C-alpha cells in the first residue's frame, strides 16, 4: 500500500474514534501510537520508539517526554502528546521547548492526535524554534502535505536532509503568510513597490490612496484569474473527446448457425437487442443465441 493510501485509511479510522477520546491516555492509544506506526516505526520496540523518555531539566529529575523516536541509541524526534482538542500553544509548546534543550533531538512534535506540529532548531542550534515549520492534520490534508510527512517515515528519515528541507519549508510558509496578509491588507511599502512597477510619476498622497485600492483589486483579480485558468484547464482535460473505438463487423459477433439452419438478419438484430438490454444485470458472455431447426 502506498503511503498516501495508508494515511487515508488511518484518517478514516481516526475520524470514527474521536467521540471516545476523553483522556490523554486514550488519545495516545487511539491516535498517536497508530500515527507513529503509520510512519513505519515499531511501537513495541523501545530501540525505535521509547515511551516516557527521560528528559531531566537542570535540578528537576524524572521529567519525561511522552515518546522519543530513537536512532542509533539516541533520540531524534521528541513527541509530546495532549488530549484530543487541547490547546497546542503556549504552555504545551513551552513544555516541549524545555525537553528539547536537554536532549540530542533536532525535531520536536506536539500533537493532540489529529494536529501534528513539527518543530526544529533552525534559528539557533539546540534551541527549539518558537514556531513549527510544518503542520499536518490527519482529517484535512493535501497530497503535498503527505509528501512532506513522508520525510519523517522510518524509511525516508534522514536528520540532515530533513532539517535542510525543514528550513526551506519554513521560509516558504513564511512567504506565503506574508502574501496572504498583503492580499487582505497590503502595507504602504508593498503598495509603493508595486505602483512603481507601472507608474513613473511622483507618488503623491492622493496617488497613493488611489493606487492602494488598485493594488487590492489587482491582487484579488490575479488570484481569481489563476483559479479560473486552473479550473478551465481541468475541465478541458475532462471533456476531451477520446477517439471512438473501431467498429467491429456484425458478422464477427453474430453467432454461427448449426448446419441446416438459416439464421436471418432479423434474428441476429433481435439477439443483439436482447443482449444490450439484459447486459445491465447479466454478464454479456452469458447471453447466447441458439438457432434450431423446426
JOQUIQUI-V408814 format. One record per backbone hydrogen bond with DSSP energy under -0.5 kcal/mol. CO is the residue of the C=O (numbers start at 1). NH is the residue of the N-H. E is the energy in kcal/mol with one decimal. If there is no record, write none. Layout:
co=[CO;CO]
nh=[NH;NH]
e=[E;E]
This chain:
co=[2;3;4;5;6;7;8;9;10;11;12;13;14;14;17;18;20;23;24;25;26;27;27;28;31;32;33;34;35;36;37;39;41;42;44;45;45;48;49;50;50;53;56;57;59;60;63;65;66;67;68;68;69;69;71;74;76;76;77;78;78;79;79;80;83;89;90;91;92;93;94;95;96;97;99;100;106;107;108;109;110;111;114;115;115;116;116;117;118;118;119;120;124;127;134;136;136;137;142;143;144;145;146;148;149;150;153;156;158;159;160;161;162;163;164;165;166;167;168;169;170;171;172;173;174;175;176;177;178;179;180;181;182;187;188;189;190;191;192;193;194;195;195;202;204;205;206;207;208;209;210;211;212;213;214;215;216;217;218;219;220;221;222;223;224;225;226;227;228;229;230;231;232;233;234;235;237;247;249;249;250;250;258;261;262;264;265;266;267;268;269;270;271;272;273;274;275;277;278;278;283;284;286;289;290;292]
nh=[6;7;8;9;10;11;12;13;14;15;16;17;17;18;20;21;22;27;28;29;30;31;32;33;35;36;37;38;39;41;40;154;43;45;46;48;49;70;51;53;68;65;58;60;61;57;55;53;52;79;50;70;76;77;74;71;106;107;69;80;109;67;81;111;86;92;94;95;96;97;98;99;100;101;102;103;121;78;119;80;117;82;138;112;117;118;136;110;133;134;108;129;127;124;118;116;138;140;146;147;148;149;150;151;152;153;157;158;162;163;164;165;166;167;168;169;170;171;172;173;174;175;176;177;178;179;180;181;182;183;184;185;186;191;192;193;194;195;196;197;197;198;199;204;208;209;210;211;212;213;214;215;216;217;218;219;220;221;222;223;224;225;226;227;228;229;230;231;232;233;234;235;236;237;238;239;240;249;252;253;253;254;261;263;264;268;269;270;271;272;273;274;275;276;277;278;279;280;281;282;286;287;288;291;292;294]
e=[-2.1;-2.4;-2.1;-2.3;-2.5;-2.5;-1.9;-1.7;-3.1;-2.1;-1.1;-0.5;-1.7;-0.9;-1.9;-1.6;-1.2;-1.7;-2.3;-2.5;-2.9;-2.2;-2.0;-3.1;-1.9;-2.5;-2.4;-2.2;-1.3;-1.5;-1.8;-2.8;-1.0;-1.8;-0.6;-2.2;-2.9;-3.0;-0.7;-0.5;-1.4;-2.8;-0.6;-2.6;-0.6;-1.5;-4.1;-1.6;-2.7;-3.1;-2.8;-0.6;-3.2;-1.3;-1.6;-2.8;-1.0;-0.9;-2.9;-0.5;-3.2;-2.0;-0.5;-2.2;-2.4;-1.5;-2.6;-2.1;-1.8;-2.6;-2.0;-1.8;-2.6;-1.5;-1.3;-1.2;-0.6;-2.4;-3.3;-2.9;-2.8;-2.2;-2.3;-1.3;-0.5;-0.5;-2.6;-2.4;-2.1;-1.1;-2.0;-3.1;-2.0;-0.6;-3.1;-2.9;-0.5;-1.1;-1.9;-1.9;-1.7;-2.4;-1.9;-1.3;-2.2;-1.6;-1.8;-0.5;-3.3;-1.9;-1.9;-2.3;-2.2;-2.0;-2.0;-2.7;-2.6;-1.8;-2.3;-2.7;-2.0;-2.5;-2.3;-2.0;-1.9;-2.4;-2.4;-2.2;-2.7;-2.1;-1.6;-3.1;-0.5;-2.4;-2.5;-2.4;-2.6;-2.3;-2.0;-0.7;-0.8;-1.6;-1.9;-1.4;-2.7;-2.2;-2.0;-3.1;-1.9;-1.2;-1.3;-2.9;-1.6;-2.2;-3.3;-2.6;-2.3;-3.0;-2.4;-2.0;-2.4;-2.9;-2.2;-2.3;-2.7;-2.4;-2.1;-2.4;-2.8;-2.1;-2.2;-2.6;-2.3;-1.8;-2.1;-2.0;-0.7;-0.5;-1.0;-0.9;-0.7;-2.2;-1.8;-0.6;-0.6;-1.9;-2.4;-2.3;-2.4;-2.4;-2.1;-2.4;-2.5;-1.9;-2.1;-2.6;-0.8;-0.9;-1.6;-2.3;-2.2;-1.6;-0.8;-0.5;-0.5;-0.6]
